[in-house]
């Protein structure tokens, strides 16, 4: 399993627009085949910086989503709202000491 973390720094006047848009697509993304869920996280010091945190079976599953019609609608919609270029990481768990 892999975790995908995407950092998005929005223009101050576009953050609310993103959050409204996110409400319309969050479950569509989280329920993609071989996706085990997604979270949206917000920086506590800069509310215009948000992160998606999603879990996928593997890189093939993630790439299938990235090649999907849904991603083809989501990314072109939000990309112009960025203050800075988005950053993304695909990571594997090396240790999990989290308590549920």
Secondary structure, 3 states (H helix, E strand, C coil): CEEEEEEEEECCCCHHHHHHHHHHHHHHHHCCCCEEEEEEEECCCCCCEEEEEEEECCHHHHHHHHCCHHHHHHHHHHHCCECCCCEEEEECCCCCCCCC
